Amino acid sequence: RTPHQQLPPRRPACTSVRTS
């Protein structure tokens, strides 16, 4: 389970938050 929100696969959490 990831501490951050449900991020897409094959993608870093940092980038996920930025892209979101």
Residue, then its C-alpha position, 0 to 999 in steps of 0.5 A: r500500500t502506498p502512503h500517497q494517493q492511488l498512483p498509476p503503475r510504472r510511475p513515481a509518486c512524485t511525478s504522479v502528484r505533479t501530473s495529477 
